[in-house]
Amino acid sequence: MAELKYEIKETIGVLSENAKGWTKELNKVSWNDYPAKYDIREWSPDHSRMGKGVTLTDEEFENLAKLIRGEAVDLEGDDVDEGEIL
Protein backbone atom coordinates (compact mmCIF):
# COMPACT_ATOMS: atom_id res chain seq x y z
CA MET A 1 0.00 0.00 0.00
CA ALA A 2 1.30 3.45 -0.90
CA GLU A 3 2.26 5.72 1.96
CA LEU A 4 -0.14 8.55 2.71
CA LYS A 5 1.61 11.92 2.62
CA TYR A 6 0.18 14.79 4.61
CA GLU A 7 1.23 18.15 5.98
CA ILE A 8 -0.72 20.26 8.45
CA LYS A 9 -0.46 23.70 6.88
CA GLU A 10 -2.51 25.58 9.50
CA THR A 11 -3.70 24.57 12.96
CA ILE A 12 -7.05 26.22 13.60
CA GLY A 13 -8.14 24.63 16.87
CA VAL A 14 -8.87 21.64 19.07
CA LEU A 15 -12.52 20.62 19.40
CA SER A 16 -12.07 17.94 22.09
CA GLU A 17 -9.61 15.55 23.72
CA ASN A 18 -10.20 11.95 24.77
CA ALA A 19 -8.79 10.08 27.79
CA LYS A 20 -5.86 8.71 25.73
CA GLY A 21 -4.74 12.18 24.68
CA TRP A 22 -6.03 12.06 21.10
CA THR A 23 -7.49 15.38 19.99
CA LYS A 24 -10.24 16.11 17.49
CA GLU A 25 -8.96 19.09 15.53
CA LEU A 26 -9.87 21.52 12.79
CA ASN A 27 -6.85 22.13 10.59
CA LYS A 28 -5.92 22.99 7.01
CA VAL A 29 -4.18 19.87 5.68
CA SER A 30 -2.46 19.12 2.39
CA TRP A 31 -2.93 15.46 1.42
CA ASN A 32 -0.46 13.95 -1.09
CA ASP A 33 0.81 17.42 -2.11
CA TYR A 34 -2.65 18.67 -3.15
CA PRO A 35 -3.81 22.14 -2.04
CA ALA A 36 -4.76 22.25 1.64
CA LYS A 37 -8.39 21.72 2.63
CA TYR A 38 -10.21 22.17 5.90
CA ASP A 39 -9.95 18.91 7.81
CA ILE A 40 -11.73 17.60 10.91
CA ARG A 41 -10.35 14.39 12.46
CA GLU A 42 -8.75 12.86 15.55
CA TRP A 43 -4.97 12.95 15.88
CA SER A 44 -2.57 11.15 18.19
CA PRO A 45 -0.65 13.43 20.58
CA ASP A 46 2.40 13.56 18.26
CA HIS A 47 0.30 13.79 15.04
CA SER A 48 1.94 10.63 13.67
CA ARG A 49 -1.40 8.78 13.51
CA MET A 50 -4.89 9.89 12.70
CA GLY A 51 -8.46 8.64 12.66
CA LYS A 52 -11.01 8.90 9.90
CA GLY A 53 -12.09 12.40 9.15
CA VAL A 54 -13.82 14.84 6.86
CA THR A 55 -12.18 17.24 4.41
CA LEU A 56 -13.94 20.33 3.11
CA THR A 57 -13.11 22.78 0.35
CA ASP A 58 -13.15 26.48 1.23
CA GLU A 59 -16.64 26.78 -0.27
CA GLU A 60 -17.93 23.73 1.64
CA PHE A 61 -16.48 25.13 4.86
CA GLU A 62 -18.18 28.50 4.25
CA ASN A 63 -21.47 26.68 3.62
CA LEU A 64 -21.06 24.68 6.83
CA ALA A 65 -20.44 27.90 8.77
CA LYS A 66 -23.60 29.41 7.26
CA LEU A 67 -25.64 26.34 8.23
CA ILE A 68 -24.31 26.47 11.80
CA ARG A 69 -25.33 30.15 12.01
CA GLY A 70 -28.80 29.19 10.74
CA GLU A 71 -28.34 30.88 7.38
CA ALA A 72 -29.57 29.51 4.07
CA VAL A 73 -27.07 28.06 1.63
CA ASP A 74 -27.70 28.77 -2.06
CA LEU A 75 -26.40 25.85 -4.13
CA GLU A 76 -28.05 26.89 -7.39
CA GLY A 77 -25.48 27.37 -10.09
CA ASP A 78 -22.78 25.54 -8.16
CA ASP A 79 -20.90 23.10 -10.33
CA VAL A 80 -20.54 19.79 -8.53
CA ASP A 81 -17.52 17.74 -9.53
CA GLU A 82 -18.60 14.10 -9.24
CA GLY A 83 -14.95 13.15 -8.73
CA GLU A 84 -14.98 15.14 -5.50
CA ILE A 85 -18.05 13.24 -4.27
CA LEU A 86 -17.09 9.72 -5.23
N, C-alpha and C positions, 0 to 999 in steps of 0.2 A: 504494500500500500504506500502511495506517495505521501511524503511528509507534508503536513499542513503548515503553511508559513503565515505568520500573523505579526502585526506590529500595532500596539496601542499608540495611536497618534495623539489622542487627547483624552485625559481622564476628566470626566464631567462630575461624577459623584457616586457614592455608595448608597444603595437603596436599603440593604439589610445585611446582617451577618449571622451565620448559623453557629452552633456550638463548637464545630470543628474549625472555625476560623475562616471558612469560605465566605466570600462576599458577593452579593448580587450587585452588579455595577452597571452604570450607563457610561459608555465610552464611545469614542470614535476610533474604529479599528479598520486597518487595511488588511484584507485577507488575500494571500497569494499575490501581493504587489498590485492589487486593484485599488482604485480610489477608496479612501476611508468612508465608512458608513456608520450611522448610529448603531450601537450594539448593546443589547441588554442580555446578560448571562451571568452565571456564577463562576467565580475564579478562585483557585487555590490561593493561599496567602502569598506565595512567591510568583503568582501568575504563570507558572509553568504548565498548569492543567486547567481545563475549563469544562463546564457543563454545556448542555444544549442551550441555545439561545435564539434570539430574534435579531435580525439586522433590518434596518430601515434606511431608505434613501432620505435625503434632506426633505423632499416633498412629503414623503410618508410620515416623517417625524413631525413636520409642521401640521399635517392633518391630524395626527394623534393628539398633539397639543391642543388643537382647536376642539376636538371631541371631548377632551378632559375638561376644557373650560365651558363645555355645553354649547359650543358654536356649531353651526352647520358647516359641512364640508361639501363643496361643489366639485363633483368629479366629471361633470359634463365637459367634453372636449379634451379630457386627459387621454393621452395615448398610453395604453397598457401594453407593455412588452411581455408577451407570453413567456419568453425565456426567463424573465425575472420571477414569474409566478411558479413555473414548473421546476 
